[in-house]
């Protein structure tokens, strides 16, 4: 079945020393084919899907306890792991200190 609404998981990071500061700027890690920036052209790779983008879609239907890999993914993004970053479309912290 197809739903009328789609829940999305968005991963963001900040360079702010205090992430709870209301002036902290949060920047989004964009995926290659997961919906995101509305100005970006949709990705078409039929009949295949990028595995991580596909997993993110299904993870949005459950809790993080049911998808522990998301915690590991976030840790790899915080560590600026090159292998993990290669799975994403953009790294807003490229050339800067990690979030």
BAKOLGU-25407 format. One record per residue (C-alpha): x negated, y, z negated; residue in three letters. Coordinates in Angstrom, 3 decimals, always signed. Each point is the difference from the previous one (the first is absolute). Example, Ala and Ser with C-alpha at 12.3 -4.5 7.8 and 13.67 -1.06 7.14 Angstrom:
REM residues 2
[[-12.300,-4.500,-7.800],ALA]
[[-1.370,+3.440,+0.660],SER]
This chain:
REM residues 99
[[+0.000,+0.000,+0.000],UNK]
[[-1.019,+3.605,+0.409],UNK]
[[+0.349,+2.500,-2.830],UNK]
[[+1.125,+3.596,+0.441],UNK]
[[-2.696,+1.300,-2.347],UNK]
[[-3.687,-0.835,-0.122],UNK]
[[-2.042,+0.260,-3.164],UNK]
[[-3.676,+0.766,+0.586],UNK]
[[-3.073,-0.318,-2.186],UNK]
[[-2.289,+2.982,+0.411],UNK]
[[-3.578,-0.142,-1.294],UNK]
[[-1.492,+3.360,-0.918],UNK]
[[-3.128,+1.266,-1.726],UNK]
[[-1.164,+3.277,-1.448],UNK]
[[-3.372,+1.660,-0.527],UNK]
[[+1.372,+1.841,-3.013],UNK]
[[-1.755,-0.708,-3.288],UNK]
[[+3.429,-0.121,-1.647],UNK]
[[+2.496,-1.911,+2.153],UNK]
[[+2.855,+1.153,-2.259],UNK]
[[-0.785,+3.657,+0.739],UNK]
[[+2.975,+1.436,+1.939],UNK]
[[-2.448,+1.752,+2.359],UNK]
[[-1.749,-3.268,+0.924],UNK]
[[+0.076,-0.621,+3.740],UNK]
[[+0.937,-3.577,+0.911],UNK]
[[-1.099,-1.328,+3.384],UNK]
[[+1.520,-3.006,+1.753],UNK]
[[-1.867,-3.003,+1.330],UNK]
[[+1.640,-0.662,+3.373],UNK]
[[+0.395,-3.469,+1.420],UNK]
[[-0.451,-0.867,+3.668],UNK]
[[+3.603,-0.978,+0.745],UNK]
[[+1.975,+0.538,-3.191],UNK]
[[+2.503,+2.876,+0.245],UNK]
[[-1.466,+3.186,-1.394],UNK]
[[-0.635,+3.365,+1.619],UNK]
[[+3.135,+0.881,+1.976],UNK]
[[-2.100,+1.895,+2.555],UNK]
[[-2.054,-3.126,+0.760],UNK]
[[+0.961,-2.069,+2.998],UNK]
[[+1.435,-3.431,-0.982],UNK]
[[-2.330,-2.965,+0.270],UNK]
[[+0.975,-2.671,+2.505],UNK]
[[-1.916,-3.273,-0.130],UNK]
[[+2.813,-2.463,+0.707],UNK]
[[+0.332,-2.884,-0.689],UNK]
[[-2.660,+0.354,-2.705],UNK]
[[-0.224,+2.017,-3.218],UNK]
[[-2.956,+1.272,-1.940],UNK]
[[-0.030,-2.368,-2.975],UNK]
[[-0.580,+2.613,-2.721],UNK]
[[+2.690,+2.306,+1.403],UNK]
[[+2.405,-2.942,+0.123],UNK]
[[-0.802,-0.978,-3.605],UNK]
[[+0.559,+3.592,-1.153],UNK]
[[+3.446,-0.059,+1.567],UNK]
[[+1.033,-3.125,-1.881],UNK]
[[-1.675,+1.070,-3.240],UNK]
[[+2.393,+2.957,-0.104],UNK]
[[+2.848,-2.447,-0.616],UNK]
[[-1.638,-1.331,-3.181],UNK]
[[-1.991,+1.125,-3.035],UNK]
[[-3.759,+0.293,-0.235],UNK]
[[+0.019,-2.982,-2.377],UNK]
[[+1.270,-2.089,+2.907],UNK]
[[-2.698,+1.463,+2.266],UNK]
[[-3.143,+0.176,-2.125],UNK]
[[-2.087,+0.473,+3.131],UNK]
[[+1.147,+3.650,+0.078],UNK]
[[-1.938,+0.662,-3.239],UNK]
[[-3.111,-1.508,+1.605],UNK]
[[+0.582,+2.059,+3.146],UNK]
[[+0.234,+3.194,-2.078],UNK]
[[-3.226,-0.924,-1.804],UNK]
[[-1.786,-0.514,+3.317],UNK]
[[+1.262,+3.385,+1.226],UNK]
[[-1.233,+1.675,-3.189],UNK]
[[-3.399,-1.636,+0.526],UNK]
[[+0.017,+1.137,+3.663],UNK]
[[-0.625,-3.578,+1.161],UNK]
[[-0.892,+0.225,+3.707],UNK]
[[+1.615,-3.327,+0.911],UNK]
[[+3.277,+1.030,-1.567],UNK]
[[-0.097,+3.497,+1.484],UNK]
[[-0.468,-1.521,+3.464],UNK]
[[+3.538,-1.411,-0.325],UNK]
[[+1.451,+3.519,-0.280],UNK]
[[+0.594,+2.691,+2.607],UNK]
[[-1.431,+2.835,-2.099],UNK]
[[-2.070,+0.523,-3.120],UNK]
[[+0.751,+3.460,-1.395],UNK]
[[-3.172,-0.235,-2.124],UNK]
[[-2.468,-0.782,+2.804],UNK]
[[-3.257,+1.843,-0.633],UNK]
[[+1.152,+1.066,-3.469],UNK]
[[-0.083,-1.404,-3.496],UNK]
[[+2.437,-2.868,-0.526],UNK]
[[+3.408,+0.786,-1.450],UNK]
